[in-house]
């Protein structure tokens, strides 16, 4: 067994030793609280492809930094920084693994209060702001017919407002009242349509909440994914060990780092395989993305809780 292999084996044993204790696992990989807390924002922003989007970005950034060894010598501090990327990768994979095998219990966080309020007095500006914000964080919401209708009416309003402003500028003041009256009538029709569709959306979501468990990770057999997450965590710890071994050996360090950078493709393949596993569970690309986004949100929440006390 090579020295690097012995180190990787020892690092993995140290990482596994704390079991379900995530604080102990973080300490085994020398992950500071600030490093873990810094993962919350990118996880939250991974709204398109969720966990695989976050992992792809993390891996790309780590290997890009490692590639710098081809062109210049890296300091010990820089090498440690690169190694921490892979420590984080192993840590988040382990959170996923514990969710998949039931060690971490996923709560059904959807409640009736999560559905939009259906209230005839709700301010139209509030409705528009809420829908626009939700479609940013929930891209699949655009597929729902009430939301499609709302967005279509908003586009219509924008066009008519622009036309109204343009015509008003070209029209003498004494001839503007009928134009303003027509615009007001048209706006009221648009806003009434938006409110009707918003109420329909509220009712649909309220009905869905009362008929089934909402959290997608509770509706699917995610225990099948535990082995994949374990494999990814092992690969990340192995790369981390190779990087630290190169730093400690010093002689030939640059060559070892460049060689390790060549493992980028294999990492990407594992991420692609994770998405394929989501696709196999969900059967459609839409559901696969929902699974991936759900994992990202659950991992984010778990890291937030861990860094509060870590």
C-alpha positions in Angstrom: 0.0 0.0 0.0 1.4 3.4 -1.0 1.9 6.2 1.6 -0.9 8.2 0.0 -3.3 5.2 0.2 -2.4 4.7 3.9 -3.1 8.4 4.5 -6.4 8.3 2.7 -7.4 5.2 4.6 -6.5 6.8 7.9 -8.3 10.0 7.1 -11.4 8.1 6.1 -11.4 6.1 9.3 -11.0 9.3 11.3 -13.9 10.9 9.4 -16.2 7.9 9.9 -15.3 7.5 13.6 -17.7 10.2 14.9 -20.7 8.4 13.3 -23.8 10.6 13.3 -22.0 13.5 15.1 -21.5 16.0 12.3 -19.5 18.3 14.5 -17.0 15.6 15.1 -16.9 14.8 11.4 -16.2 18.5 10.6 -13.4 18.5 13.1 -11.9 15.3 11.6 -11.5 17.2 8.3 -10.4 20.4 10.0 -13.5 22.3 8.7 -13.9 25.6 10.5 -17.4 26.9 11.3 -16.9 29.8 8.9 -16.1 27.5 6.1 -19.2 25.5 6.6 -21.4 28.6 7.1 -20.1 29.9 3.8 -21.9 27.0 2.1 -25.4 28.2 3.0 -25.6 31.0 0.4 -24.5 28.9 -2.6 -26.8 26.1 -1.6 -29.7 28.6 -1.4 -28.8 30.0 -4.7 -28.7 26.6 -6.5 -32.3 27.0 -7.6 -32.1 25.6 -11.0 -30.5 22.1 -10.5 -30.2 22.1 -6.7 -27.6 19.8 -5.1 -25.9 18.8 -8.4 -25.6 22.4 -9.4 -24.0 23.2 -6.0 -21.6 20.2 -6.2 -20.6 21.0 -9.8 -19.7 24.5 -8.8 -17.8 23.4 -5.8 -15.8 20.7 -7.7 -15.1 23.1 -10.6 -13.8 25.8 -8.3 -11.6 23.2 -6.4 -10.1 21.6 -9.4 -9.6 25.0 -11.1 -7.5 26.1 -8.1 -5.6 22.8 -8.2 -4.9 23.3 -11.9 -2.9 26.4 -11.0 -0.1 24.0 -9.9 0.6 23.5 -13.6 1.7 27.1 -13.9 3.1 28.1 -10.5 4.1 26.8 -7.1 1.3 26.9 -4.6 1.9 27.9 -1.0 1.1 25.6 1.9 -1.8 27.9 2.8 -3.2 27.7 -0.8 -2.9 23.9 -0.8 -4.8 23.7 2.6 -7.5 26.0 1.1 -7.9 23.6 -1.9 -8.0 20.6 0.4 -10.9 22.2 2.4 -13.0 22.2 -0.7 -12.9 18.5 -0.8 -13.5 18.3 3.0 -16.7 20.3 2.5 -17.7 18.0 -0.4 -17.3 15.0 1.8 -19.2 16.7 4.6 -22.2 17.6 2.5 -22.3 14.1 0.9 -22.4 12.7 4.4 -25.3 14.8 5.3 -27.1 13.5 2.2 -26.1 10.0 3.1 -27.5 10.4 6.7 -30.8 11.8 5.2 -31.0 8.8 2.8 -30.4 6.2 5.5 -32.7 7.8 8.0 -30.0 8.9 10.5 -31.1 12.5 9.9 -34.9 12.7 9.9 -36.4 14.9 7.2 -39.4 16.8 8.4 -42.4 17.6 6.2 -42.0 21.3 6.4 -45.0 22.1 4.2 -47.9 23.4 6.2 -51.2 24.9 5.2 -49.7 28.3 6.0 -47.1 27.7 3.3 -49.9 28.1 0.6 -50.6 31.7 -0.6 -53.4 33.4 1.2 -56.6 33.6 -0.7 -57.9 36.9 0.5 -60.1 39.3 -1.6 -58.5 42.2 0.2 -54.9 41.2 -0.5 -53.2 44.2 -2.2 -52.6 43.5 -5.9 -49.0 44.8 -5.6 -48.4 42.3 -2.9 -49.8 39.5 -5.0 -47.6 40.5 -8.0 -44.5 40.8 -5.8 -45.2 37.4 -4.2 -45.7 35.6 -7.5 -42.6 37.2 -9.0 -40.5 36.2 -6.0 -41.8 32.6 -6.0 -41.1 32.0 -9.7 -37.5 33.0 -9.0 -37.0 30.5 -6.2 -39.4 27.9 -7.6 -38.9 27.7 -11.4 -41.4 24.9 -11.8 -44.1 27.2 -10.6 -44.2 28.7 -14.0 -45.7 25.4 -15.3 -48.9 25.9 -13.3 -51.7 27.4 -15.4 -52.8 30.0 -12.9 -49.2 31.3 -12.7 -48.9 31.3 -16.5 -52.1 33.4 -16.6 -50.8 35.8 -14.0 -47.5 36.3 -15.9 -49.3 36.7 -19.2 -51.5 39.4 -17.6 -48.5 41.2 -16.2 -46.9 41.3 -19.7 -50.2 42.7 -21.0 -50.2 45.3 -18.3 -46.6 46.4 -19.1 -47.5 46.8 -22.8 -50.6 48.8 -22.1 -48.9 51.0 -19.6 -46.1 51.8 -22.1 -48.7 52.6 -24.8 -50.7 54.7 -22.3 -47.6 56.8 -21.5 -46.7 57.2 -25.1 -50.1 58.3 -26.2 -50.5 60.6 -23.2 -47.3 62.5 -24.2 -48.6 63.0 -27.7 -52.2 64.0 -26.7 -53.3 67.5 -25.7 -54.3 67.8 -22.0 -58.0 68.4 -22.7 -58.2 65.1 -24.7 -56.5 62.9 -22.1 -59.4 62.0 -19.7 -61.0 59.4 -22.0 -57.6 57.8 -22.6 -57.0 57.6 -18.9 -60.5 56.2 -18.3 -59.8 53.4 -20.9 -56.5 52.6 -19.3 -58.1 52.5 -15.9 -60.8 50.1 -17.1 -58.2 47.9 -18.8 -56.0 47.8 -15.7 -58.9 46.8 -13.5 -59.7 43.9 -15.8 -56.1 42.8 -15.7 -55.9 43.1 -11.9 -59.2 41.2 -11.5 -57.8 38.4 -13.7 -54.6 38.3 -11.7 -56.6 38.1 -8.4 -58.8 35.3 -9.8 -55.8 33.2 -10.8 -54.0 33.9 -7.6 -57.1 32.6 -5.7 -57.1 29.5 -7.9 -53.4 28.9 -7.2 -54.1 29.3 -3.4 -56.9 26.8 -3.6 -54.9 24.2 -5.6 -52.0 24.4 -3.2 -54.3 24.2 -0.2 -56.0 21.1 -1.6 -52.6 19.5 -2.4 -51.4 20.1 1.1 -54.3 18.3 2.7 -54.2 15.2 0.5 -50.6 14.0 0.6 -47.2 14.3 2.3 -45.6 17.2 0.5 -41.9 16.8 0.9 -40.7 15.0 -2.2 -37.9 13.3 -0.2 -40.5 11.7 2.0 -42.5 10.4 -1.0 -39.6 8.6 -2.7 -37.3 5.7 -1.7 -34.2 7.9 -1.2 -32.5 5.1 0.8 -31.4 3.8 -2.5 -29.1 6.8 -2.8 -27.1 6.2 0.4 -24.4 4.1 -1.4 -23.9 6.8 -4.0 -23.4 9.5 -1.4 -21.0 7.2 0.5 -19.0 6.7 -2.6 -18.8 10.4 -3.3 -17.7 11.2 0.2 -14.9 8.6 0.0 -13.7 10.0 -3.3 -13.6 13.5 -1.8 -11.6 12.4 1.2 -9.2 10.5 -1.1 -8.5 13.6 -3.2 -8.1 15.6 0.0 -5.6 13.1 1.3 -3.6 13.2 -2.0 -3.4 17.0 -1.8 -2.3 17.0 1.8 0.2 14.2 1.1 1.7 16.3 -1.7 2.0 19.3 0.6 3.7 17.3 3.4 6.1 15.5 1.1 7.2 18.7 -0.6 9.5 17.0 -3.0 7.5 16.3 -6.2 4.6 18.2 -4.7 3.8 20.1 -7.9 3.7 17.0 -10.0 1.5 15.2 -7.5 -0.9 18.2 -7.4 -1.1 18.3 -11.2 -1.7 14.5 -11.3 -4.6 15.0 -8.8 -6.1 17.7 -10.9 -6.6 15.1 -13.6 -9.3 13.5 -11.4 -11.7 16.4 -12.3 -13.5 14.4 -14.9 -14.1 11.5 -12.6 -15.7 13.9 -10.1 -18.0 15.3 -12.7 -19.0 11.8 -13.7 -20.1 11.1 -10.1 -22.2 14.3 -10.1 -23.8 13.3 -13.4 -24.5 9.8 -11.9 -26.2 11.4 -8.9 -28.5 13.3 -11.2 -29.2 10.1 -13.2 -30.1 8.5 -9.9 -32.6 11.3 -9.2 -34.0 10.9 -12.7 -34.4 7.1 -12.0 -36.4 7.9 -8.8 -38.5 10.7 -10.3 -38.9 9.3 -13.8 -39.0 12.9 -15.3 -36.5 15.7 -15.5 -38.9 17.9 -13.6 -39.1 15.6 -10.6 -35.3 14.9 -10.7 -34.7 18.7 -10.4 -37.2 18.8 -7.5 -35.3 16.1 -5.7 -32.0 17.8 -6.3 -33.4 21.1 -5.1 -35.0 19.5 -2.1 -31.6 18.0 -1.0 -29.9 21.4 -1.4 -32.5 23.0 0.8 -32.3 20.3 3.5 -28.5 20.3 3.5 -28.6 24.1 3.8 -30.9 23.9 6.8 -28.8 21.2 8.4 -25.6 23.2 8.0 -27.4 26.3 9.4 -28.4 24.3 12.5 -24.9 22.8 12.9 -23.1 26.1 12.6 -25.3 27.7 15.2 -23.8 25.5 17.9 -20.5 24.3 16.3 
